[in-house]
């Protein structure tokens, strides 16, 4: 006997899926963030930033070679704009770091899975652990979508025709440990005063 198949239909912006004629109904919400679009927008922002850096380099070389001091304000303007674009990229990366952190913590929580010893209880425990994380992940994905739409609105014309430039996201920077305040010097021992006899 074949296992019953899932049948899905779209209704009011949600996907309703049912397994078999008497199976449970499952509501699947539509994807909040198109990850492929996210990657393309991020890669195009990288290309845009790289182009700005290259333009700055050309302007600086021209200033040095031809002693054109009137190009200094243009170089400063390009450099400042490059900093703004890089800040946008770092904002997008920060959301990716949040997702990565949650995924890592969840993976640590369930540990390694021994397929041979897999039980229903283990699967149920994993599902129960994942439910609170789904809401957190959904909130981050919504923020990612909002940030991506903001980047597209701000830089859409500038990055639209660019070829994507894939750049490996650096690992999350570990905050430097805060140096403990130096311990106060012990109070000087009171001087012993001998009474004159």
Backbone bond lengths (Angstrom), bond angles and torsions (degrees), N, CA, C in turn:
res aa  C-N    CA-C-N  psi(-1)  N-CA   C-N-CA  omega(-1)  CA-C   N-CA-C  phi
1 X - - - 1.450 - - 1.524 108.75 -
2 X 1.318 116.63 129.57 1.460 122.19 -178.59 1.521 110.18 -77.61
3 X 1.317 115.29 147.25 1.469 120.20 177.41 1.525 108.72 -69.05
4 X 1.340 117.16 143.23 1.462 118.85 179.37 1.530 110.83 -64.28
5 X 1.315 115.37 147.09 1.462 120.79 -178.69 1.511 111.02 -93.73
6 X 1.339 113.96 156.01 1.454 120.44 174.90 1.512 109.08 -80.30
7 X 1.308 117.11 136.72 1.464 122.55 174.47 1.519 106.88 -121.73
8 X 1.324 116.15 126.25 1.466 120.89 -176.12 1.519 110.72 -122.94
9 X 1.321 114.88 145.77 1.462 120.31 174.50 1.520 108.32 -143.00
10 X 1.336 114.98 150.46 1.458 119.90 -179.57 1.519 108.86 -92.41
11 X 1.344 114.75 133.94 1.458 119.89 179.54 1.526 108.40 -149.48
12 X 1.305 117.24 123.05 1.461 123.33 178.11 1.526 113.17 54.04
13 X 1.337 117.04 40.89 1.457 120.98 176.84 1.509 114.75 79.10
14 X 1.334 117.23 7.14 1.459 120.84 178.20 1.518 108.78 -125.70
15 X 1.319 114.96 155.90 1.453 120.58 175.48 1.525 107.55 -99.71
16 X 1.323 116.59 123.55 1.456 121.78 176.64 1.515 107.13 -102.92
17 X 1.322 117.16 121.66 1.458 121.71 -177.10 1.522 109.04 -119.68
18 X 1.325 115.29 138.81 1.464 121.92 -178.42 1.514 108.01 -134.99
19 X 1.310 116.94 136.16 1.457 121.73 -179.78 1.518 108.39 -104.29
20 X 1.327 116.63 115.36 1.462 122.21 179.75 1.520 111.88 71.65
21 X 1.333 116.26 174.38 1.468 119.75 -176.18 1.526 113.75 -68.79
22 X 1.335 118.01 -29.86 1.471 120.37 -177.87 1.524 111.74 -118.41
23 X 1.322 115.82 15.58 1.463 120.17 -175.40 1.510 112.88 -72.89
24 X 1.317 114.05 169.75 1.458 120.79 178.45 1.520 110.03 -68.69
25 X 1.314 115.59 147.73 1.462 122.02 176.27 1.521 107.72 -91.70
26 X 1.307 116.36 132.84 1.452 122.26 178.79 1.518 107.74 -121.57
27 X 1.327 116.65 131.08 1.460 121.29 177.43 1.525 107.90 -99.06
28 X 1.318 116.48 122.98 1.446 122.27 179.47 1.521 107.43 -114.81
29 X 1.313 116.00 117.43 1.466 118.25 179.44 1.521 108.84 -76.93
30 X 1.306 114.88 155.25 1.459 119.60 180.00 1.519 109.44 -67.06
31 X 1.312 114.45 157.65 1.455 120.88 -179.71 1.526 109.73 -63.63
32 X 1.312 115.85 129.76 1.460 122.12 -177.20 1.522 111.35 -77.50
33 X 1.325 117.24 -36.13 1.454 122.02 -174.92 1.518 109.40 -131.31
34 X 1.310 116.28 127.45 1.463 121.41 174.54 1.526 106.81 -82.25
35 X 1.335 115.99 105.12 1.464 120.54 -174.48 1.527 112.54 -65.41
36 X 1.328 117.65 -31.45 1.462 120.01 177.37 1.526 110.17 -66.34
37 X 1.328 116.87 -42.78 1.458 120.61 178.21 1.533 109.85 -63.92
38 X 1.338 116.42 -40.31 1.465 121.91 177.33 1.526 110.08 -55.72
39 X 1.342 116.00 -48.84 1.459 120.87 -178.78 1.530 111.33 -62.85
40 X 1.339 117.56 -40.41 1.459 121.16 -179.09 1.526 110.43 -66.38
41 X 1.333 117.26 -45.82 1.468 120.40 -179.65 1.527 109.80 -62.24
42 X 1.318 117.50 -44.23 1.468 121.14 179.25 1.534 110.76 -62.72
43 X 1.333 116.62 -43.15 1.462 120.57 -179.49 1.533 111.12 -66.55
44 X 1.319 117.61 -36.26 1.466 120.27 178.47 1.532 110.76 -70.99
45 X 1.325 116.99 -34.35 1.467 119.65 174.39 1.527 110.26 -63.74
46 X 1.332 116.56 -38.01 1.473 120.06 176.20 1.526 110.67 -62.45
47 X 1.327 116.42 -43.36 1.468 119.75 178.80 1.531 110.43 -62.67
48 X 1.331 116.23 -43.82 1.458 121.47 179.42 1.525 110.55 -59.27
49 X 1.334 116.24 -44.71 1.462 121.37 179.15 1.527 110.46 -64.17
50 X 1.330 116.71 -41.68 1.465 120.38 179.26 1.529 110.40 -63.43
51 X 1.323 117.15 -39.21 1.470 120.56 178.05 1.528 111.22 -64.28
52 X 1.336 116.28 -40.69 1.469 120.18 178.31 1.527 109.93 -62.78
53 X 1.333 116.99 -43.21 1.466 120.66 178.40 1.524 111.23 -60.74
54 X 1.326 115.59 -41.63 1.457 120.01 -179.85 1.532 110.62 -65.28
55 X 1.333 117.10 -42.43 1.468 120.80 177.75 1.528 110.87 -60.98
56 X 1.334 115.95 -42.54 1.479 119.93 177.94 1.519 110.48 -60.26
57 X 1.311 116.88 -43.13 1.458 121.07 179.23 1.516 112.11 -60.76
58 X 1.326 116.63 -42.78 1.464 120.92 179.17 1.532 110.36 -64.34
59 X 1.326 116.34 -43.04 1.470 120.17 -179.87 1.526 110.44 -63.83
60 X 1.323 117.53 -43.10 1.471 121.02 -179.91 1.529 110.40 -63.97
61 X 1.333 117.77 -41.75 1.468 120.46 177.64 1.530 110.97 -62.41
62 X 1.342 115.92 -39.35 1.465 119.93 178.04 1.522 110.75 -65.13
63 X 1.329 116.61 -41.82 1.468 120.29 178.54 1.525 110.19 -60.21
64 X 1.326 117.01 -44.11 1.470 120.82 -178.65 1.537 111.60 -68.74
65 X 1.335 116.20 -44.24 1.473 119.89 -174.79 1.518 112.27 -72.40
66 X 1.334 116.53 -41.44 1.460 119.79 -172.69 1.524 113.14 -107.83
67 X 1.316 116.25 2.74 1.468 121.65 179.90 1.527 111.97 52.37
68 X 1.318 115.86 45.93 1.466 120.85 179.45 1.520 108.71 -95.71
69 X 1.284 116.29 91.18 1.460 120.45 -178.44 1.527 112.03 -71.13
70 X 1.338 117.03 -16.47 1.462 119.27 178.67 1.528 112.00 -71.02
71 X 1.340 118.25 -11.40 1.469 122.08 177.88 1.529 112.85 -88.49
72 X 1.328 116.92 -9.20 1.469 120.62 -178.28 1.531 111.85 -59.01
73 X 1.344 119.81 -46.20 1.465 118.89 178.82 1.542 112.68 -61.54
74 X 1.335 116.85 -35.75 1.466 120.32 177.92 1.532 110.48 -65.00
75 X 1.326 115.74 -42.76 1.472 120.06 178.41 1.527 110.33 -62.37
76 X 1.329 117.05 -42.35 1.469 120.42 179.20 1.531 110.63 -64.08
77 X 1.326 116.18 -41.54 1.462 120.76 179.79 1.532 110.81 -62.48
78 X 1.327 116.18 -45.24 1.477 120.19 178.90 1.530 110.49 -63.51
79 X 1.322 116.69 -42.52 1.464 120.63 -179.26 1.529 110.82 -63.56
80 X 1.325 116.98 -42.19 1.468 120.04 178.68 1.523 111.21 -66.05
81 X 1.330 116.50 -39.23 1.468 119.64 177.48 1.531 109.89 -64.47
82 X 1.323 117.07 -38.18 1.457 121.18 176.61 1.520 111.99 -61.11
83 X 1.334 116.18 -37.48 1.465 120.58 178.07 1.531 110.92 -65.52
84 X 1.327 116.27 -38.06 1.468 120.78 179.03 1.527 110.17 -65.99
85 X 1.331 116.83 -43.41 1.471 120.86 178.98 1.522 109.71 -64.06
86 X 1.330 117.43 -42.31 1.467 121.01 179.27 1.533 110.71 -63.74
87 X 1.325 117.31 -35.87 1.471 120.45 176.70 1.528 110.20 -63.83
88 X 1.328 117.31 -38.30 1.472 121.33 177.09 1.526 109.90 -63.12
89 X 1.324 116.49 -43.83 1.464 120.62 178.72 1.525 110.30 -61.85
90 X 1.328 116.78 -43.38 1.474 119.99 179.96 1.523 111.68 -64.95
91 X 1.333 116.53 -33.58 1.469 119.96 176.41 1.529 110.40 -63.64
92 X 1.320 116.42 -42.72 1.465 119.88 177.96 1.526 110.23 -65.69
93 X 1.318 117.06 -40.45 1.460 120.50 178.22 1.524 110.99 -63.43
94 X 1.316 118.10 -37.09 1.469 120.31 -177.84 1.529 110.56 -60.65
95 X 1.333 117.02 -35.24 1.462 119.96 177.69 1.533 110.52 -69.56
96 X 1.320 116.77 -36.03 1.466 119.90 176.07 1.530 110.49 -65.85
97 X 1.335 116.97 -37.29 1.464 120.22 177.61 1.534 110.43 -62.36
98 X 1.328 117.20 -39.51 1.465 120.59 179.11 1.525 110.74 -61.33
99 X 1.327 116.72 -45.26 1.468 121.39 178.99 1.524 109.85 -61.69
100 X 1.324 115.99 -46.54 1.461 120.80 -178.65 1.532 111.23 -60.79
101 X 1.325 116.53 -40.31 1.464 121.07 -179.65 1.536 111.10 -63.54
102 X 1.318 116.22 -43.98 1.463 120.22 179.79 1.524 110.35 -65.68
103 X 1.328 116.90 -42.82 1.461 119.91 179.64 1.524 111.15 -63.38
104 X 1.320 116.65 -39.70 1.462 120.66 179.81 1.530 110.73 -65.68
105 X 1.334 116.30 -44.76 1.466 119.84 179.15 1.526 111.35 -62.84
106 X 1.326 116.85 -40.05 1.469 120.42 178.99 1.523 110.18 -64.97
107 X 1.321 116.78 -43.12 1.466 120.41 179.33 1.528 111.16 -62.75
108 X 1.338 116.53 -38.69 1.463 119.74 176.64 1.525 110.35 -64.55
109 X 1.331 115.77 -37.81 1.459 120.91 -177.91 1.517 113.40 -64.73
110 X 1.326 117.06 -37.05 1.465 118.37 -178.57 1.513 111.82 -90.68
111 X 1.329 116.74 -16.70 1.459 120.06 178.20 1.516 111.38 69.89
112 X 1.308 115.92 -165.96 1.464 119.67 178.83 1.521 108.80 -83.58
113 X 1.298 115.84 145.79 1.461 121.07 -175.62 1.525 109.11 -101.81
114 X 1.327 116.02 125.44 1.456 122.21 174.16 1.520 106.08 -96.91
115 X 1.313 116.46 105.11 1.468 121.45 -175.34 1.531 110.70 -59.06
116 X 1.317 117.21 -35.42 1.463 120.32 -178.97 1.525 112.65 -65.42
117 X 1.321 117.11 -30.80 1.465 121.28 -176.88 1.525 111.68 -104.81
118 X 1.315 117.55 17.81 1.462 121.97 -178.05 1.527 109.96 -67.97
119 X 1.302 116.77 127.20 1.465 120.74 179.94 1.521 109.70 -121.28
120 X 1.310 115.48 164.06 1.462 120.81 177.05 1.525 110.41 -61.74
121 X 1.336 115.78 -37.78 1.466 119.81 -179.82 1.527 111.38 -62.06
122 X 1.346 115.56 -41.74 1.462 119.29 179.50 1.526 110.45 -63.29
123 X 1.332 116.95 -45.51 1.465 121.30 -179.99 1.526 109.87 -61.96
124 X 1.326 116.59 -42.02 1.466 120.24 179.22 1.530 110.81 -64.50
125 X 1.332 117.15 -41.26 1.473 120.74 177.55 1.530 111.33 -61.43
126 X 1.332 116.24 -42.99 1.460 120.13 179.49 1.521 110.02 -63.54
127 X 1.319 116.64 -41.92 1.465 119.85 179.97 1.530 110.82 -64.95
128 X 1.336 116.75 -40.29 1.458 119.70 178.41 1.523 111.55 -66.15
129 X 1.336 116.65 -36.99 1.463 120.33 177.75 1.524 110.94 -67.49
130 X 1.324 116.65 -32.70 1.463 119.56 -174.79 1.528 112.73 -79.74
131 X 1.340 118.23 -22.11 1.463 119.80 -176.48 1.527 113.45 -58.47
132 X 1.329 120.34 -49.18 1.472 118.48 178.70 1.526 112.37 -62.75
133 X 1.337 116.16 -33.35 1.462 119.68 -178.91 1.523 111.54 -69.03
134 X 1.322 117.35 -28.57 1.461 119.87 -179.88 1.522 111.08 -61.20
135 X 1.314 116.60 -41.38 1.460 120.19 178.01 1.522 111.92 -65.08
136 X 1.335 115.82 -40.79 1.461 120.85 179.11 1.532 109.87 -65.59
137 X 1.335 116.32 -45.36 1.459 120.27 178.95 1.523 111.13 -62.66
138 X 1.324 116.96 -39.51 1.465 120.83 179.32 1.534 109.76 -62.19
139 X 1.328 117.12 -41.88 1.461 120.60 179.55 1.539 110.64 -63.61
140 X 1.332 116.80 -40.46 1.465 120.17 178.78 1.524 109.93 -67.55
141 X 1.334 117.14 -42.09 1.473 120.41 178.86 1.527 110.27 -61.77
142 X 1.320 117.72 -37.87 1.467 120.41 177.27 1.529 110.32 -64.48
143 X 1.338 116.47 -41.41 1.469 119.72 177.14 1.519 111.10 -65.79
144 X 1.344 116.16 -36.67 1.458 119.81 177.07 1.528 110.07 -62.59
145 X 1.326 116.26 -45.12 1.456 120.71 -179.84 1.532 110.33 -61.59
146 X 1.320 115.77 -43.15 1.468 120.99 179.12 1.537 110.81 -62.55
147 X 1.325 117.03 -43.50 1.467 121.28 179.65 1.530 110.48 -66.59
148 X 1.334 116.76 -39.99 1.463 120.22 179.20 1.524 110.62 -65.24
149 X 1.324 117.01 -43.82 1.466 120.32 179.15 1.531 110.25 -63.77
150 X 1.328 116.61 -37.87 1.463 120.55 176.88 1.525 111.79 -63.65
151 X 1.332 116.64 -42.00 1.468 120.93 178.63 1.524 110.44 -65.77
152 X 1.330 116.02 -40.52 1.470 119.41 178.68 1.528 110.78 -65.21
153 X 1.329 116.67 -39.53 1.467 119.88 179.74 1.529 110.78 -67.01
154 X 1.326 116.18 -39.56 1.462 120.53 -176.31 1.533 112.70 -76.93
155 X 1.334 116.67 -40.98 1.461 120.93 -173.54 1.528 113.45 -116.41
156 X 1.322 118.11 9.51 1.466 122.16 -174.37 1.515 114.03 -51.54
157 X 1.327 116.71 -48.46 1.467 120.09 -179.41 1.521 111.10 -65.60
158 X 1.297 116.96 -40.45 1.464 121.10 -176.35 1.521 112.38 -70.87
159 X 1.343 118.06 -33.95 1.468 119.95 -174.94 1.526 113.20 -102.38
160 X 1.324 117.55 -8.76 1.461 121.05 -174.08 1.515 114.74 -53.08
161 X 1.322 118.60 -47.40 1.463 122.17 -174.85 1.529 113.10 -92.83
162 X 1.324 117.71 0.12 1.466 120.45 -176.82 1.523 111.97 -76.78
163 X 1.312 114.66 150.18 1.457 121.00 171.90 1.529 107.77 -79.05
164 X 1.316 118.06 136.02 1.477 119.32 178.35 1.527 111.39 -62.60
165 X 1.311 115.75 144.16 1.459 122.70 176.35 1.525 106.91 -119.37
166 X 1.315 116.34 108.20 1.463 120.71 -179.22 1.522 109.46 -76.74
167 X 1.311 115.58 123.26 1.460 121.81 177.75 1.518 107.38 -125.47
168 X 1.311 115.76 130.28 1.458 120.80 179.02 1.520 109.10 -67.11
169 X 1.317 116.16 126.30 1.467 120.16 178.47 1.522 108.26 -68.08
170 X 1.325 117.29 129.07 1.472 119.05 179.48 1.529 110.10 -69.37
171 X 1.315 116.95 155.51 1.464 118.51 176.65 1.520 109.98 -62.27
172 X 1.311 114.60 153.03 1.457 119.65 -179.42 1.525 109.49 -61.05
173 X 1.322 114.69 132.41 1.461 119.92 -179.81 1.521 109.66 -68.04
174 X 1.289 115.05 133.34 1.458 120.42 177.51 1.519 106.82 -84.98
175 X 1.333 116.76 124.61 1.463 117.73 -179.73 1.523 111.10 -61.53
176 X 1.308 115.05 139.79 1.458 120.26 179.32 1.520 109.15 -65.67
177 X 1.325 116.39 138.24 1.467 118.01 178.91 1.522 110.44 -63.23
178 X 1.294 114.15 137.54 1.457 119.56 179.57 1.521 107.91 -74.39
179 X 1.319 115.31 126.41 1.457 119.57 -179.55 1.523 108.59 -69.10
180 X 1.284 114.73 131.56 1.462 119.35 179.45 1.522 108.51 -68.47
181 X 1.302 114.81 145.02 1.467 119.65 178.47 1.520 107.80 -62.34
182 X 1.318 116.34 136.17 1.462 117.56 -179.17 1.528 110.13 -59.90
183 X 1.307 114.46 139.64 1.457 119.39 -179.88 1.523 108.56 -65.12
184 X 1.304 112.98 143.32 1.462 117.10 -180.00 1.520 108.95 -66.62
185 X 1.290 114.21 145.43 1.463 119.12 178.73 1.527 107.93 -65.48
186 X 1.304 115.42 139.02 1.459 116.46 179.62 1.529 110.03 -61.27
187 X 1.280 113.71 144.94 1.475 118.61 179.92 1.523 108.83 -62.66
188 X 1.289 114.27 142.57 1.464 119.26 179.94 1.526 108.52 -64.87
189 X 1.285 114.38 139.59 1.463 118.82 178.83 1.527 108.35 -66.48
190 X 1.309 115.29 140.94 1.466 116.47 -179.98 1.534 109.78 -64.38
191 X 1.279 113.50 141.75 1.465 119.41 -179.33 1.537 108.49 -69.40
192 X 1.275 113.40 139.00 1.453 117.95 178.31 1.510 108.00 -81.90
193 X 1.288 113.92 124.26 1.459 118.90 179.91 1.534 106.90 -109.57
194 X 1.297 113.61 123.50 1.464 116.62 178.52 1.502 108.80 -92.37
195 X 1.245 113.13 136.35 1.468 117.86 179.32 1.517 108.79 -76.31
196 X 1.281 114.99 137.45 1.465 118.17 178.16 1.523 108.24 -75.77
197 X 1.292 114.72 133.85 1.453 116.69 -177.84 1.472 111.10 -99.99
